[in-house]
Amino acid sequence: MKRIIFLPILLLTFFCAEAQLSIKEKKYPSLLWEITGKGLAQPSYLIGTMHVSSKLAFNLPDSFYVALRKAQVVALETNPETWQADMNKYDLSGSKGYNSSNRLSAYTAMPNDYLTISTLKFFEYYNKIEQSLYSNPSTINSLLYRSYGNETSDFEEDTYLDMYIFQCGKKWGKKVAGVEDYGESMRLMAEAYKDAAKDKNKKERSYSDVAGEYSADKLQEAYRAGNLDQLDSINKYNSVSEAFDEKFLYQRNIIQANSIDSIIKSGSILFVGVGAAHLPGDRGVIEILRNKGYKLRPVKMGERASREKDMVDKIRVPVTFNKESSKDGFINVEIPGTFYKMADDDALDQWQYADMANGSYYMYTRIMTNAWMWNHSEDEVYKKLDSFFYENVPGKIVSKTTLVKNGYKGIDVTSRTRRGDLQRYNMFITPFEIIFFKMSGNGDYVKLGDEAKDFLVAFN
C-alpha cells in the first residue's frame, strides 16, 4: 500500500520539478527591458516591436509611455527621418528603373531614334485621370501606415508600432536616431539572401500543421503575452538557413547593441525599439548588452493605457515649409520637405513627400491631355474631370468648389476615406495637361492646421 501511495507522490514531485525548471528557463518574459549598470544615473529602455499596424502590437501600458517620456533620445533600427532620401539613393522605390521591370525593358526596347507604329499615336487621357484620382501610393503606405485595408482595417491602428514610437519621440521633442546604418543594413540583408541561396544545409519548412506550436498564430500569441522565449523558439524552428540568420539577424544584433552602447555612453537616456526577434537568445541584443556590463531587467507590461495614446495622437509636430519646383520650373509649391519621384505607375508623373512625424503626405501628379489634339476645350476637360470624381475619389466627397489660379481653371475637392482620414485635392487644367495636388493625413489633420493651405495656395 505504501508503494502504491509513494508512486503518485514521486510522479507529482517529478512534474513539479519539471514545471519549476520550465519557469526558470523563461529568461525573456517581457517585450520591454530596463537598462542599468555601468554607473548609469538614469535607466534607458529597450523594447521589441512588430513592424505592423495590427492592434496586437499596440497593447501599450503606462510603463511604455513613462519610459518613453524619460528618454532624451528615441531610436529605431534605422532613422525614419532619412528613409525617403535613403530609398531614393538606393532606388528602393524603383523610380529609376533598377528595381522594377524597367530593367528588362531597358535592354529589349527599340532604340529611341527608330520610329514605330505608335510613335506618333496619341492616347486618350481618361484612364490617367482615373488613376491620378484613386492612386494610393504603396511607398506612402509602407512608410506611414502599413495598412492592409479591406477586412483588416477595423483591427489596425493609424500606423505601425515602430513609426508610432518615432512619432511619440518627435511630438515630445526628443532627439531621434537609428541603431543601424540604412546602407549597411541593406547590404547585410542582400548578402543574407545570397548566402541562403547558396546554403546547402537549408531545412525544408513544413506548412502542414498550420495550427501547430510553431505557427504564425502562436507567434502572435507569444508577442501578445510578451513571451520572447516562445517567440525565439518559433523563429528558430521556422528558420530555413543558418547562413541567412547569420547576416540577417546575428550580425545586425551586434551592430544594434554596439550603437545602443555608444548612445548610452554619450550620456543620453535612450528609448530604443527594434524587431522583437533581435532581443532574445544567447546571441540576442539583451545578452550582448549584458556581456558589455549592463544590467537588463524585464519591465512588466500592464493594462493598455488608451488615455495616453489619445493624448499623443492630438499633438501636431510643427513643420517648416520650403519651396519645391518641378524640373521644368512650371510648378512651384511649398512643402515641409523634398519631393521624391514615385514609381508605382510609369504612365503617371507623380512626386511625393511623407511627413513622417505627423503621418501626413503631399503629392502632385501631372498627366498630358493634349486636349487640342482631341478638339477638347478647357470646359470639356473640366466636365470630364468632374465626371470621374464619384467613382474614383477615395471615400465620400464632403466639399467641391471651382478654382481659378494663375489663369487656370480648377477644382478643390475634399473627401473622407473609410478610415476616417480627410484628403484634399486641388486640380488645375492647362492647355496641355492636368495637374493634381493632393494632401492627406490621419483624421482631420488636413483641416485643423494651415499645412494644406500653405501647400495648395502656394502653387504658381
C-alpha positions as CSV (number, residue, x, y, z in Angstrom):
1,M,0.0,0.0,0.0
2,K,2.9,2.4,0.9
3,R,4.4,1.6,-2.5
4,I,1.1,2.5,-4.3
5,I,0.9,5.8,-2.5
6,F,4.6,6.5,-3.0
7,L,4.4,6.2,-6.8
8,P,1.9,9.1,-7.3
9,I,3.9,11.3,-4.9
10,L,7.0,10.6,-6.8
11,L,5.3,11.4,-10.2
12,L,3.9,14.6,-8.7
13,T,7.3,15.6,-7.4
14,F,8.8,15.0,-10.9
15,F,6.2,17.1,-12.7
16,C,6.5,19.9,-10.2
17,A,10.3,19.9,-10.7
18,E,9.8,20.0,-14.4
19,A,7.4,22.9,-14.1
20,Q,9.9,24.8,-11.9
21,L,12.6,24.1,-14.4
22,S,10.4,25.4,-17.2
23,I,9.7,28.6,-15.2
24,K,13.4,29.1,-14.5
25,E,14.2,28.7,-18.2
26,K,11.9,31.6,-19.1
27,K,14.7,34.1,-19.4
28,Y,12.9,36.7,-21.5
29,P,9.4,37.3,-20.1
30,S,8.7,40.8,-21.4
31,L,9.0,43.0,-24.5
32,L,10.1,46.0,-22.5
33,W,13.5,46.0,-20.8
34,E,15.2,48.4,-18.4
35,I,18.9,49.0,-19.0
36,T,21.0,50.0,-15.9
37,G,24.5,49.4,-14.6
38,K,27.9,50.7,-15.6
39,G,27.4,53.7,-13.4
40,L,24.3,55.0,-15.2
41,A,22.4,57.7,-13.2
42,Q,19.2,57.0,-15.1
43,P,18.0,53.9,-16.8
44,S,17.5,53.5,-20.6
45,Y,14.9,51.2,-22.2
46,L,14.8,48.6,-24.9
47,I,11.5,47.3,-26.5
48,G,10.8,44.6,-29.0
49,T,8.4,45.6,-31.8
50,M,6.4,44.1,-34.6
51,H,6.6,46.0,-37.8
52,V,2.8,46.0,-38.3
53,S,-0.2,48.3,-37.7
54,S,-2.2,45.5,-36.1
55,K,-3.8,46.3,-32.8
56,L,-2.0,43.3,-31.5
57,A,1.2,45.4,-31.4
58,F,-0.5,48.3,-29.6
59,N,-1.3,46.9,-26.2
60,L,0.9,49.6,-24.7
61,P,0.8,50.1,-20.9
62,D,1.7,53.2,-18.7
63,S,5.2,51.8,-18.3
64,F,5.8,52.2,-22.1
65,Y,4.8,55.9,-22.0
66,V,6.7,56.6,-18.8
67,A,9.9,55.1,-20.2
68,L,9.5,57.0,-23.5
69,R,8.8,60.3,-21.8
70,K,12.0,59.9,-19.7
71,A,14.2,59.4,-22.7
72,Q,16.3,62.1,-24.3
73,V,17.0,60.0,-27.5
74,V,14.4,57.8,-29.2
75,A,15.8,55.3,-31.7
76,L,14.6,52.6,-34.1
77,E,16.6,50.2,-36.2
78,T,17.1,53.0,-38.7
79,N,16.2,56.7,-38.5
80,P,12.9,57.4,-40.2
81,E,13.9,60.9,-40.9
82,T,16.3,59.7,-43.6
83,W,14.2,56.9,-45.1
84,Q,12.9,58.8,-48.1
85,A,16.4,60.1,-49.0
86,D,17.9,56.6,-48.4
87,M,15.2,54.9,-50.5
88,N,15.8,57.4,-53.3
89,K,19.6,56.9,-53.0
90,Y,19.3,53.1,-53.3
91,D,16.4,53.4,-55.7
92,L,14.3,51.1,-53.5
93,S,11.1,52.5,-55.0
94,G,12.3,51.6,-58.4
95,S,11.8,55.1,-59.7
96,K,15.0,54.9,-61.8
97,G,14.1,51.5,-63.1
98,Y,16.8,49.5,-61.4
99,N,14.3,47.8,-59.1
100,S,11.5,47.1,-61.5
101,S,10.6,45.5,-64.7
102,N,12.1,48.5,-66.4
103,R,15.5,46.8,-66.1
104,L,14.4,44.3,-68.7
105,S,12.7,46.8,-71.0
106,A,15.8,48.9,-71.0
107,Y,17.5,46.1,-72.9
108,T,14.7,44.9,-75.0
109,A,13.1,48.2,-76.2
110,M,13.9,49.6,-79.6
111,P,16.4,52.5,-79.7
112,N,14.8,55.9,-79.4
113,D,15.9,57.0,-82.8
114,Y,13.7,54.4,-84.5
115,L,10.1,55.2,-85.3
116,T,7.4,52.6,-84.6
117,I,3.7,52.5,-85.4
118,S,2.9,54.0,-82.0
119,T,5.5,56.8,-82.1
120,L,3.1,59.4,-83.4
121,K,0.0,58.0,-81.8
122,F,-1.9,60.0,-79.1
123,F,-3.9,58.1,-76.5
124,E,-6.9,59.4,-74.7
125,Y,-6.2,60.7,-71.2
126,Y,-9.4,59.5,-69.4
127,N,-7.7,56.4,-67.8
128,K,-4.9,58.6,-66.5
129,I,-7.4,60.9,-64.8
130,E,-8.9,57.9,-63.0
131,Q,-5.5,56.6,-62.0
132,S,-4.5,60.0,-60.7
133,L,-7.6,60.3,-58.5
134,Y,-7.6,56.8,-56.9
135,S,-3.9,56.5,-56.7
136,N,-2.9,55.1,-53.3
137,P,0.9,55.2,-53.3
138,S,2.4,51.9,-52.0
139,T,5.5,53.7,-50.9
140,I,3.5,56.1,-48.7
141,N,1.6,53.2,-47.2
142,S,4.8,51.4,-46.4
143,L,6.4,54.5,-44.9
144,L,3.5,55.8,-42.8
145,Y,0.7,53.3,-42.3
146,R,1.4,49.6,-43.3
147,S,-2.3,49.2,-43.6
148,Y,-3.7,46.1,-45.4
149,G,-7.2,47.5,-45.8
150,N,-10.3,45.6,-46.5
151,E,-11.4,43.3,-43.7
152,T,-8.3,44.0,-41.6
153,S,-8.8,47.8,-41.5
154,D,-11.0,47.7,-38.4
155,F,-8.3,45.9,-36.5
156,E,-5.5,48.3,-37.3
157,E,-4.1,51.5,-35.8
158,D,-3.2,54.6,-37.8
159,T,0.4,53.5,-38.1
160,Y,2.7,50.6,-37.1
161,L,4.5,50.4,-33.8
162,D,7.9,51.5,-34.9
163,M,6.6,54.6,-36.6
164,Y,4.4,55.3,-33.5
165,I,7.5,55.2,-31.3
166,F,9.2,57.6,-33.6
167,Q,6.2,59.9,-33.7
168,C,5.9,59.9,-29.9
169,G,9.6,61.0,-29.8
170,K,9.1,63.8,-32.3
171,K,5.9,65.0,-30.6
172,W,7.6,65.1,-27.2
173,G,10.6,66.9,-28.5
174,K,13.1,64.0,-28.3
175,K,16.2,63.6,-30.5
176,V,15.7,60.7,-32.9
177,A,18.3,58.2,-34.2
178,G,18.8,54.8,-35.7
179,V,20.9,52.0,-34.3
180,E,21.8,50.8,-37.8
181,D,23.0,52.5,-40.9
182,Y,20.5,52.2,-43.7
183,G,23.0,51.3,-46.4
184,E,24.8,48.8,-44.2
185,S,21.5,47.1,-43.3
186,M,20.6,46.9,-47.0
187,R,24.0,45.3,-47.8
188,L,23.6,42.7,-45.0
189,M,20.1,41.8,-46.0
190,A,21.1,41.4,-49.6
191,E,24.1,39.2,-48.6
192,A,21.8,37.2,-46.3
193,Y,19.6,36.3,-49.2
194,K,22.6,35.4,-51.4
195,D,24.1,33.2,-48.7
196,A,20.7,31.5,-48.2
197,A,20.5,30.7,-51.9
198,K,24.0,29.1,-51.7
199,D,23.3,27.3,-48.4
200,K,23.5,23.5,-49.0
201,N,22.2,22.8,-45.5
202,K,18.8,24.5,-45.8
203,K,15.9,23.0,-43.9
204,E,12.7,22.1,-45.5
205,R,9.9,24.1,-44.0
206,S,6.6,22.3,-43.4
207,Y,3.3,24.1,-43.7
208,S,1.1,21.0,-43.0
209,D,0.4,21.9,-39.3
210,V,-0.9,25.4,-39.6
211,A,-2.3,25.3,-36.1
212,G,0.8,23.8,-34.5
213,E,3.1,25.1,-31.8
214,Y,5.2,27.0,-34.3
215,S,2.5,28.6,-36.4
216,A,2.0,32.3,-37.2
217,D,-0.9,32.3,-34.7
218,K,1.4,31.0,-32.0
219,L,3.9,33.7,-32.9
220,Q,1.3,36.4,-32.4
221,E,0.2,34.8,-29.1
222,A,3.8,34.9,-27.9
223,Y,4.1,38.6,-28.8
224,R,0.8,39.4,-27.2
225,A,2.0,37.7,-24.0
226,G,5.4,39.3,-24.2
227,N,6.9,35.8,-24.2
228,L,10.2,36.3,-26.0
229,D,11.3,32.8,-25.1
230,Q,8.4,31.3,-27.1
231,L,8.9,33.8,-29.9
232,D,12.6,32.8,-30.1
233,S,11.7,29.1,-30.2
234,I,9.2,29.7,-33.0
235,N,11.6,31.7,-35.1
236,K,14.4,29.2,-34.7
237,Y,12.0,26.3,-35.6
238,N,10.9,28.1,-38.7
239,S,14.3,29.2,-39.8
240,V,15.4,27.5,-43.0
241,S,19.0,28.7,-43.3
242,E,21.7,29.3,-40.7
243,A,23.6,31.3,-43.2
244,F,20.7,33.6,-43.7
245,D,20.3,34.1,-39.9
246,E,23.9,34.9,-39.5
247,K,23.7,38.0,-41.6
248,F,20.1,39.0,-41.3
249,L,19.8,38.5,-37.5
250,Y,23.1,37.9,-35.6
251,Q,25.4,40.4,-37.3
252,R,22.7,43.0,-37.1
253,N,22.2,42.2,-33.4
254,I,25.9,43.1,-32.8
255,I,25.5,46.4,-34.7
256,Q,22.4,47.3,-32.8
257,A,23.9,46.5,-29.4
258,N,27.1,48.5,-30.2
259,S,25.0,51.5,-31.3
260,I,22.9,51.3,-28.1
261,D,26.1,51.2,-26.1
262,S,27.5,54.2,-27.9
263,I,24.4,56.3,-27.4
264,I,24.2,55.4,-23.7
265,K,27.9,56.1,-23.2
266,S,27.4,59.6,-24.6
267,G,25.3,60.3,-21.5
268,S,21.9,60.2,-23.2
269,I,18.9,58.5,-21.7
270,L,17.7,56.2,-24.5
271,F,14.5,54.5,-25.6
272,V,15.1,52.1,-28.4
273,G,12.8,49.9,-30.4
274,V,14.0,47.0,-32.6
275,G,12.3,44.0,-34.0
276,A,11.4,41.6,-31.2
277,A,13.3,38.7,-32.9
278,H,16.5,40.6,-32.2
279,L,16.2,40.6,-28.4
280,P,16.2,37.0,-27.0
281,G,18.8,34.2,-27.2
282,D,22.5,33.8,-26.5
283,R,23.3,36.0,-29.5
284,G,20.4,38.4,-29.0
285,V,20.7,42.1,-28.2
286,I,19.8,41.5,-24.5
287,E,22.7,39.1,-23.9
288,I,25.2,41.2,-25.9
289,L,24.4,44.2,-23.7
290,R,24.8,42.1,-20.6
291,N,28.2,40.9,-21.8
292,K,29.1,44.6,-22.1
293,G,28.4,45.0,-18.4
294,Y,24.9,46.4,-18.5
295,K,22.1,45.0,-16.3
296,L,18.8,44.3,-18.1
297,R,15.6,43.8,-16.2
298,P,12.2,42.9,-17.7
299,V,9.6,45.6,-17.2
300,K,6.1,44.3,-16.5
301,M,3.6,45.3,-19.3
302,G,0.3,46.0,-17.6
303,E,-3.0,47.2,-18.9
304,R,-3.3,49.2,-22.1
305,A,-3.0,53.0,-21.5
306,S,-5.6,54.2,-24.0
307,R,-5.7,57.7,-22.5
308,E,-2.0,58.3,-23.1
309,K,-2.4,57.2,-26.7
310,D,-5.3,59.6,-27.3
311,M,-3.3,62.5,-25.9
312,V,-0.3,61.7,-28.1
313,D,-2.5,61.4,-31.2
314,K,-3.7,65.0,-30.7
315,I,-0.2,66.6,-30.8
316,R,0.9,68.2,-34.1
317,V,4.7,68.5,-34.8
318,P,5.4,72.0,-36.2
319,V,6.8,71.9,-39.7
320,T,8.8,74.4,-41.7
321,F,7.9,74.9,-45.4
322,N,10.3,75.4,-48.2
323,K,9.9,75.9,-52.0
324,E,10.0,72.9,-54.3
325,S,9.9,73.2,-58.1
326,S,9.3,70.8,-60.9
327,K,12.2,70.1,-63.3
328,D,10.7,72.3,-66.0
329,G,10.1,75.1,-63.4
330,F,6.3,75.2,-64.2
331,I,5.3,74.1,-60.8
332,N,6.4,75.9,-57.6
333,V,4.9,74.8,-54.3
334,E,5.7,74.9,-50.6
335,I,6.1,71.7,-48.7
336,P,7.9,70.7,-45.4
337,G,10.5,68.5,-47.1
338,T,11.6,67.3,-50.5
339,F,9.6,65.7,-53.3
340,Y,10.7,62.2,-54.5
341,K,9.7,60.5,-57.7
342,M,7.1,57.8,-57.4
343,A,7.4,54.6,-59.4
344,D,4.0,53.0,-58.7
345,D,2.9,53.7,-62.3
346,D,5.2,54.5,-65.2
347,A,2.3,56.1,-67.0
348,L,2.0,58.9,-64.4
349,D,4.4,61.6,-63.5
350,Q,4.0,61.5,-59.7
351,W,6.0,63.1,-56.9
352,Q,5.5,62.6,-53.2
353,Y,6.8,63.6,-49.7
354,A,5.8,61.9,-46.5
355,D,5.8,64.0,-43.3
356,M,6.8,61.1,-41.0
357,A,6.3,62.9,-37.7
358,N,2.7,63.8,-38.4
359,G,1.7,60.9,-40.5
360,S,0.7,63.0,-43.5
361,Y,1.8,63.2,-47.1
362,Y,2.0,65.7,-50.0
363,M,2.0,64.7,-53.7
364,Y,1.4,66.1,-57.2
365,T,0.7,64.3,-60.4
366,R,0.9,65.6,-64.0
367,I,-0.9,63.9,-66.9
368,M,-0.6,65.1,-70.5
369,T,-4.0,65.5,-72.1
370,N,-3.1,67.0,-75.5
371,A,-6.6,68.3,-75.4
372,W,-6.1,70.3,-78.5
373,M,-5.5,67.1,-80.5
374,W,-9.0,65.9,-79.5
375,N,-10.6,69.3,-80.0
376,H,-11.4,69.4,-76.3
377,S,-11.9,72.8,-74.9
378,E,-11.0,73.7,-71.3
379,D,-14.7,73.4,-70.3
380,E,-14.9,69.9,-71.9
381,V,-11.8,68.7,-70.0
382,Y,-13.3,70.2,-66.8
383,K,-16.6,68.4,-67.2
384,K,-14.8,65.1,-68.0
385,L,-12.6,65.5,-64.9
386,D,-15.6,66.3,-62.7
387,S,-17.5,63.2,-64.1
388,F,-14.8,60.9,-62.6
389,F,-14.9,62.1,-59.0
390,Y,-17.8,60.0,-57.7
391,E,-16.2,56.6,-58.7
392,N,-12.6,57.4,-58.3
393,V,-12.0,59.8,-55.3
394,P,-11.5,57.6,-52.3
395,G,-14.3,57.8,-49.7
396,K,-17.1,60.3,-49.5
397,I,-16.8,63.7,-51.1
398,V,-17.6,66.3,-48.5
399,S,-16.9,69.5,-50.5
400,K,-16.3,70.6,-54.0
401,T,-15.6,74.1,-55.4
402,T,-14.4,75.7,-58.6
403,L,-11.0,77.4,-58.6
404,V,-9.1,79.8,-60.8
405,K,-5.4,80.1,-60.2
406,N,-2.9,81.9,-62.5
407,G,-5.5,82.0,-65.2
408,Y,-6.1,78.2,-65.0
409,K,-9.5,76.7,-64.1
410,G,-9.5,74.1,-61.4
411,I,-11.4,72.2,-58.7
412,D,-10.9,71.9,-55.0
413,V,-12.2,68.6,-53.6
414,T,-12.2,67.3,-50.0
415,S,-13.1,63.7,-49.2
416,R,-13.2,61.5,-46.1
417,T,-12.0,57.9,-46.5
418,R,-13.5,54.9,-44.9
419,R,-10.5,55.0,-42.5
420,G,-11.8,58.4,-41.4
421,D,-9.0,60.5,-42.9
422,L,-9.6,63.7,-44.7
423,Q,-7.9,64.1,-48.1
424,R,-7.8,67.3,-50.1
425,Y,-7.2,67.8,-53.8
426,N,-6.6,70.8,-56.0
427,M,-6.7,70.1,-59.7
428,F,-5.8,72.6,-62.5
429,I,-6.4,72.3,-66.2
430,T,-3.9,73.8,-68.7
431,P,-4.0,73.5,-72.5
432,F,-1.6,70.5,-72.4
433,E,-2.1,68.8,-69.0
434,I,-4.0,68.4,-65.8
435,I,-2.1,68.9,-62.6
436,F,-3.3,67.2,-59.4
437,F,-2.2,68.3,-56.0
438,K,-3.1,66.1,-53.0
439,M,-2.6,66.2,-49.3
440,S,-3.7,63.6,-46.8
441,G,-3.3,62.8,-43.1
442,N,-4.7,60.9,-40.2
443,G,-8.2,62.0,-39.1
444,D,-8.8,65.8,-39.5
445,Y,-5.1,66.7,-39.8
446,V,-5.7,68.3,-43.3
447,K,-8.5,70.5,-41.9
448,L,-7.2,71.5,-38.5
449,G,-3.9,73.2,-39.4
450,D,-2.6,75.6,-42.0
451,E,-0.4,72.9,-43.8
452,A,-2.9,72.2,-46.5
453,K,-3.5,75.9,-47.2
454,D,0.3,76.6,-47.3
455,F,0.8,73.7,-49.7
456,L,-2.2,74.2,-52.1
457,V,-2.3,78.0,-52.1
458,A,1.4,78.3,-52.9
459,F,1.1,76.8,-56.4
460,N,2.2,79.2,-59.0
